[in-house]
Amino acid sequence: MNLHVALNINLNRINQDIENIVKQDKDVPSSSMLSQSILTLIRSGGKRIRPIMVIVGSRFGTKNSGKLQMKLASAAEFIHAASLIHDDIIDHSDMRRGQPALHTKTGVAEAVHIGSYMSARVIELLSMHSSNKERFVHDLSAISTAQLCLGEYEQLDHKYDYDLTLEQYLEKSRNKTAQLIATCLRVGALSTETPPEVAELLYQFGESVGMSFQIQDDVLDFTQTPEMLGKPAGNDLIHGQVTLPVLYALQMPELSPHIRAIHADSPPEEVDNVLQLIRSSGALEMTEQLSQQYLAQAQDIIDKLSSYPAHQDLKVLLQYFSKRES
């Protein structure tokens, strides 16, 4: 599904606004590695889910969408793109969207600088909307950025931690993925003067589909080919990320010792064997069940917002997340 087409959203306009964030920075020469690296990253693909959430949220308000909503949408993607740079460095992932990750081309120190610049640039731009009336913009510039960092730290802190609890996993996923998606919906809604109680329901919808999105991502790491993933299959386990399928498999006495034996220096054939054991254990099916529970929560929220014409857009989003395969 081409999500932006189904939702009648001008993706070309959003993409141009995202590029303008760096192009219009007078302190960054257009020929610099900083500028060219960011533009290459932005043009490398991505479904623009977070900007789309901003626009959909804005359709629940009493004001029409305009330049402010496009600025918020482009800022959301800039935040996400910056997090991908740091994410790939932390995870030692050399591929992103089927292409060499940024740090493999620029060097790690340079990539860290680029990601940090992008985060700071967004805060600089959004600070222009700091009046009390637009206080909600602070959620996008500060809270989401901070929570993304917390999610990454939690992931690092629990590397090869086979005693990770389900609650810890869910908190990490909420910080790393779901909160930005949810915040985009709420910020978009409040920017067009949507009632606070409706904006809160939209946040809950975004959090639910965001959690499902991250859980599905965990499943895809076990089921998709490296070509479809744009990175090696089983990449999470290889780099010590204890995802939901691994947590469920750890509950099985016959599998737990094999999984716990995996460490940073495990040979590829040992990792491949454990991946296959997890695939055939029923853990992926259990993971899918939790994903469906979150999607059911999202459906309940759509029903509560049925008096708003824009609830049809939420149906489109739910269909997209329900049928996600890549």
Sequence and secondary structure as in RCSB ss.txt:
>XXXX:A:sequence
MNLHVALNINLNRINQDIENIVKQDKDVPSSSMLSQSILTLIRSGGKRIRPIMVIVGSRFGTKNSGKLQMKLASA
AEFIHAASLIHDDIIDHSDMRRGQPALHTKTGVAEAVHIGSYMSARVIELLSMHSSNKERFVHDLSAISTAQLCL
GEYEQLDHKYDYDLTLEQYLEKSRNKTAQLIATCLRVGALSTETPPEVAELLYQFGESVGMSFQIQDDVLDFTQT
PEMLGKPAGNDLIHGQVTLPVLYALQMPELSPHIRAIHADSPPEEVDNVLQLIRSSGALEMTEQLSQQYLAQAQD
IIDKLSSYPAHQDLKVLLQYFSKRES
>XXXX:A:secstr
  HHHHTT  HHHHHHHHHHHHHT TTS TTSHHHHHHHHHHTT    HHHHHHHHHHTTSSS   HHHHHHHHH
HHHHHHHHHHHHHHHHT  EETTEE HHHHH HHHHHHHHHHHHHHHHHHHTTS SGGGTTHHIIIIIHHHHHHH
HHHHHHHTTT TT  HHHHHHHHIIIIIHHHHHHHHHHHHTTT  HHHHHHHHHHHHHHHHHHHHHHHHHHHHS 
HHHHTS TTHHHHTT   HHHHHHHTSTTTHHHHHT  TT  HHHHHHHHHHHHTTTHHHHHHHHHHHHHHHHHH
HHHHTTTSTTHHHHHHHHHHHHT   
